[in-house]
Amino acid sequence: MTERPVVIGVDSSTQSTKAAVVDAETGALLGLGRAPHTVTGDDGARESDPDQWWTALTRAVAEGLRHAAVPPAAVTGIAVAGQQHGLVVLDGGGRPLRPALLWNDTRSAPQAAALTTALGGPGAWLARTGSVPVAAVTAAKWEWLRAHEPATADRTAAVRLPHDFLTERLCGAAVTDPGDASGTCWYDTARSAYDRGVLDLLGLDPALLPAVAPTGAARAGTLTRTAAEALGLPAGIAVAAGTGDNMAAAVGLGLGVHGLLDHPVVSLGTSGTVFAATRTRPASPGISGFAAADGGYLPLGCTLNCTLAVDRIAGLLGLDREDAAPGDGLVLLPYLDGERTPDLPHATGLLTGLRHTTTPRALLGAAYEGAVFTVLRALDELLAACGLDPAEQSVRDRPLRLIGGGAGGRAWTDTVRRLSGRPVVVPAAGELVALGAAALAAAAATGGDPVALAAGWPAATGETLPPVPRDEETWSRIATVLDRAAPTLLS
């Protein structure tokens, strides 16, 4: 009896690694392994040791295979989707010179502002890279390294994104993809190439960067013998170029040039993100004009403060995360780690509207409302960047696809429905990043199209929750407070 082919999709996120063992033909999730990461730093610093990502990957793959109860010989491909933007600097032997600077490290905000000015302002960046530098992007982090640790920058023999680092460990080839490369702010999404003028501005030798594969499903190479021994897999299986986590989630949902277009996604995780697949190259200063993993575009808005920030408020109040009530006249903007959309990297939290009658449950509900408002306002800006009018009824009738850890929480789902007034689809699958990576792996192994493949898998289907009347009073209250406070209190 011939074993059905399986593939492995890896989601290497900020907090953990997940490895999904997936039936390459049906998309069925056969097994899932997990291993945690450690993030260190305070006062805006967020760092991780890249070597721990590799250790976590090997552990997660082993656990996934054990749960799937399939022989390693059935595995035909593997792909990594990783947290975007992080800066990994390596020596000549491929060893990390320091901990990776993560996407949510806000120390590079001054460098982002200086870079914006140096190239001629936001318009120049949008024309060349599709995005305006913010603290998160890799270009700003490289500038921070040059300014604060010049000896390390001088010793750097290779610059990688987190998923590039892991892909290179798997196959020995220095390869990235257009999707994750577009988050660096040194990749030109119009020409599908590194921008030499931006690299010159950064003092960054292009020889230090990985080659850019045509898509995330392109075969970067094959699994080396050393990596195969570490993972317990056959040497020589296909290793896809992989992509960033948001791009992989889009693939897992069947969004792309060969699937659904302009269907907005709200992801509630460590960060809150909104994105949509489009054929139109977006250009908006408040939105990251990313490339997608399949050759299209994936404009994205990102907020730093989402599930972790609200959980922190719940912890301070001694409440369970689900024990929330509507905010009852309160406004709580939980900008505990600065903010990205809107671009307020030095922001702190803001609470207003307290009364003697205020309850802890209402305070927690206000935190949910503040976080969801910020995400949904970013969504309106994203839709406008795609050439759509967010206020038009036909646009408002399009369902939101709600994913990420928060999508499984009643309080998150209820708040999104109440503040958006839109239908909400909660996909049945909870590991869309890993499943999207698995589709990239399957396409690398067979030469197929990953979006078309994933569109036929059951991952993107799920319950559709009907719209409820939009809570205009709460929306207007939060908008008024944020718009007044942003120029003075939050930056």
N, C-alpha and C positions, 0 to 999 in steps of 0.2 A: 504493500500500500504506500502510495506517494504522499508525503506530508504536504499539506497546503502551505504555500509560501506566507511567511509573516515578515513584518518590518518593525523597526523600533523607532519611535519618535521621542526625542528628548526635549523637555522643557527645563532649561537652566535659568531659573528666575532669581530675583533678588534674595529671597528667603530660603529657597530649596531647589532641588533637582527632582523632576518626575520623569520616569521612563515608561512609555506606553508600548506594550507589545500588542500589535494590531494585525488582524487578518488582512493581508494585502489586497484581497479581492472584495470582501464584503465590508471592510471597515470596522468589523466587530472588535471591541476592546477585550483582549484575552487576559491581560494581566497588567498591573500597574505597580511600579516600585517608586519609593520616595526616600530622599536623604536630605537632611537640613544643611543650610549654610550658616556661617557666622558673619554678621555685619558689625563692624566696630566704628567708633568715632562719635564725637559730639561737636557742638557749636558749628553745625553745618557740614561736618566731615562724615562721609559714609564710604567705607572701604571694606574689601574682602580679599583674601588670599586666593589667587586664581588656581593654585594647586588643589585647594579644597574642592573646587568645582569638579575637577577631574576625579578626585576620590569619591565625591558624591555621585558622579555619573556612573562609576563602576559599581557602586553599591546599589543604586537605583535599578540599573540594568539587571543585576543579579537577582534582585527581589522581584522585578517584573517577570523575568523568565521563570522563576520559581512559582509565582502565582499562576502564570499562563499554562504551566505544565506542558510546554512544547520543547522539543529537542533543539539545541542551538543550531543544528544543521539546517533547520527550516528557515532560519533568518536569512533574508536576501538583501537587506539594505538598512541603513541607519542614517538619521539626520538630526541635527541639533538646531533648536530655536532658542535664542538666548536673550536675556535682558539687554535692551538697547543702550547705546551711547557710551558705556563704560570704557575706560582707557586702561589697556594692559600693555606694559612696556617690558620687553624681553632683552636678555643679553644675547651674545653670539651663539650660545648653546641652547637657546629657546627657554631659558629659565627666567621667571619673573624677577625683575629688579626691585620691585616694591609691591605692596598690595595694590590691587586695582582700584582706581577712582570710579565709583559707581555713578549711575545716572542721577541719583537723588542727592549727590554731594553738591551743595550750593556754594562752596568756597570760590568757585570759578565765576561767580556773577560779575565781578569787576572786569575780568578778562573778556567775558561775553560782550559787555557794553563797549569796551575798548575796540574789540574786533569789528563790531557793527560800525563804529565811526571810521575805523581805518580803511574800510573798503568803500566808504562813501554812503553809508546809511542803509536802512532796511531794504529799500528798493533795489540796491545793487546786489544784496545777498539773495533776495527773492529771484532776481533774474538769473543768477549764476548757480545757486544751489537749491532753490525752492523753499528755503527756510532762513529765518533770521536767528543768529546765535542767541541762545539762552544758556544759563548755567549748566543745564543738563548735557549739552552736546559735546562730543569728543574734542572738537577743535578748541573749545574754551578750556577743557581740562588739560589738553596739551600745553596751552599757553600758561595755565596755572603752574604746571610742572616746570616749564622753562623759567618762570619767574621765581618760584620758591625752592626748587630742587634742581638747579641747573646742572649739577654734576651727574645726576641720574639721567636727565635728558641727553646729555652729551654721550653717556655710555649706552644709550638705547640702540640696539641693533635691529629691532623689529617692533612695530606698533600694531596691536590687534584689538578688535572688539571682543567681548566675552565669547560670543559664539564662534568667531574665527579661531580663537585660542583652542577651543575644544575640538573643532573640526580638524585643525592641524595636528592635534594629538591623535586623532583617529586615523588620518590618512597620510600624514607627513607633508601635505601640500598647504601652502599659504594661500588660501582662497576665501573670499567673502562673496556676498551677493548684492544686487542693486538695492534691495530693500533695507538691509541693515547698514550698508554703506551710505545710504541717503540720510542717515541720522548723525553722520559725523560733521556735517557742514563743510566738508572739503570734497564732496562728490556732486557733480553737475548732473541733475536729474534730466535735463533737456538733452544733453549729449551722451548720457550714460557713460561717464568717464570721470576720473579725478580731475579737479580743476587746478591746473598748474599754477595759476596766479594766486589762488588761495593758499596752496602749499608753500609758495614762495613767501607769502605774508607770514605764514606760521614758522618759517624756517625748517620745514619738514621735507626731508628727502623722499621722493616717491618710491625709491627702492626699499624703504622701510615698511611699505604697505603691502597687503596681500593683493593678489590679482582679483579682479571682479568677474565672476562667472556670469553668463547671460541671464540666468534665473536661479532662484534658490533650489530648484529641482535638478539643475545641471549636476553631473557627476564630478565632484571635486577630486575623486580618486577612489582607491579601494582600501579596505581596512588593513593596516599593517600587521605584521606578525606580532610585534610587541603589544600593540593595542588589542589584538585578538586574544592574546594570552591574558591580558588584564581583565578583559570583559567576558571571557569564556565563550567567544563567538568564532565562527570560521574566518580565517584570514581570506582576503580577497573579495569580500562582499562589497556592494556599492556604498559609497559614502557621498551623500548629497552635499551641495554647497551650504544648505541650511539658510537660516534667515533670522530676523529679529522676532521677538515674541508676538508683537502686535500683527506683523505680517503673517506669521504662522497661524494665528487665530483666525485671520481673514480666510486663509486657505481652508482651515478646518470647517468654516461656515459655508464654504462654496462661494465665496465672494471673489470676484476677479473678472478678467476680460472674457473668460469662458464660463462665467457663472452669473450670479446676481451682481448688479451694479447699483450704486447709489442707495443701498439699503443700510441705514445707519446702525452702528453697533455702539453700545455703551458697556464698557468693561469696568467692573467694580473690584479692584484688587488693592494691593499696597498703594498704587496710584489709581486715579480714575482716568480712563481714556475714552475718547470717542473717535471713531474712524468710519470711513466708507470707501468702497472701491469705485474708481472712476477712470475713464479713459482721458479725461481732461486734466492737464497739468495745472494744479492749483497754485495760487500766489496770493497769500494773505499773511500779513505780519504776525497775526496771533495764532496761526496754524502751522504745524510742521508739514511741509509739502513733500512727504515721503514718496519714494517709489514702492511698488508692491513687489512681492516675491515672484510674480508671474509675468512681469513686463508692463503692467499698468501702473496706476498711481494709487496711493493710500494716504490721503490727507488725514492728519491726526491732531487732535487737541488733547493735552494732558494736564491733569491737576495732580499735585504732589500729595494732597491730603484727602485720603478716601477711607478705606476700611480701618486702617491702623489708627488714624486720627480719631475716628468716631469711637473705636474700641477704647482708646485712651480716655476719652470723656466718660464713657460708661464706667471704666475702672475708677476714675476719680470720684464718681458719684456712688460707687458701690452697687451698680445695677448690672443685670444681665443685658447683653447687647440688644435683645429683643424687647426689653421692658421700656419701650418708648411711647410717648404720646405726642400729638401735634404740638408745635412750639408755642401756641397760645400768646402771640404778640412778641415773643422773643426773637432776636437774631443772634445766632452764634456762628461765626465764620471760623471753622477749625483749622486755621492756617498755621499748624504747629511746626511745620518744617519749611516755612516760606511758601511761595506758590509759583506756579509756572504758567498757567493759563487761568487768570491774568498773570502777566509776568511781574511778580512781586517777590523776588528771591529772598528779601529780608523781612518778609511779613511775619507778624505774630498773630495769634488768635484774637478775636474781637467778640465781646458779648455785650449786648445792650437790650433794654426792655425789661429788666428785673423788677418784680413787684413782691409784696409780702405773700401774695397768693401763688407765686411761682413754685412749681413742684419739680423734684428731680427728674421725673419722667418727661416733663415738658422740656427741661434743659437738654436731655438726651435727644429728644425729638428735634429740637432746634439744631443740634449738631448734624443730625441726618439731613435736615432741610438745607443747611448751609453748604454741606458737601455736595448734595445732589443739585442744588441750584448752580453751583460753580461748574459742575460737569455738563449740565444741560445748556448753560449759556455758552460754553465752549462748543457744544453741538450746533447751536444756531450759527455760530461763526463758521464752523466747518461746512455746513450746508450752503451758506452764502459763498464760500470759496469754491464750491462745486457748481456754482451758477444757479442755485436754487433759492427760492424765497422761503425762509423758515416760517413766515406767517401765512403763507398760502395754504388753503385747506387741503389741497391734494398732497402737499408735502407733509402736513401735520397728520394726515391719515395713514402715512406709511408706518408700519410697526417698527418699534425699536427692538433690536436684538440685545438682550441683557445677559452678559456673561461675567465670568470672574467669580471669586469667592463670595462677594456680596450678593450675587444673583440668587443664591440659595437661602438668603435671609428674608423673612417676611417684612421686617421694618424697612430694609432697603428697597424691596420690590414695591411695597405700598407707597413709599415716599416718591419713587420715580414715577409711578402711575399718577399720583396726585399732582405733582408739580409739572409733569409733561402733558397730561391729558391725552396721551397717545396709547394705542394698543401696544402691548409688550409681549414679545415672544421670548420664553426662557428655554433655550435648547436643552434637549434631554441629556446631552453629554456635558460633563463638567470639566473635561480636560482638553479643551479645544486647541490650546497651543501645542500640546504633545501630539494630538491627533493630526493637526496641520503639518507638524514635522514628519509624522508617519506617512502622510500623503506625499510629501516631498521625497521621502526615502523610497516609497513605492515607485514614484515616477522616475527617480534616478536609476532604479533597478530595471525598469521595463521600457523607459523612453516615452511614457505616457504623459498626459497633462495633469498636474496635481489638482488644480481647481475642479476640472471636470470629474476627476476621480472622486474627490471628496464630496462633490455635489450629489453623488450617488450613494454616499454612505449615510447612515442614520444619524450622525452626530448633530447635524444642524436642525433636525426636526424637534419639535417640542410643543408644549402647551402655549396657546395664544390667550393672553389675558385681555379682556375687552377694555376700552378706554373708560376712564371715569372723568367727571367734570374737573377741569383744571382749577387748581387753587390759586386764583389770580391775586387774592389779597396777600397771601404769604409770598408769592413771587415778587409782587411790587414792593413789599416791605423790605425784603432782602436786597433787592436791586437798589433801592433808595439808599440804604445804609452803605452798601459796598461802593456805589458810585461817589458818595460823599467822602467816604473814609480813605479810599485808595490813594489819592494824591498826598495825603498827610500822615495818617495814622499807620499805614501798612507798608510803607516803603522807606 
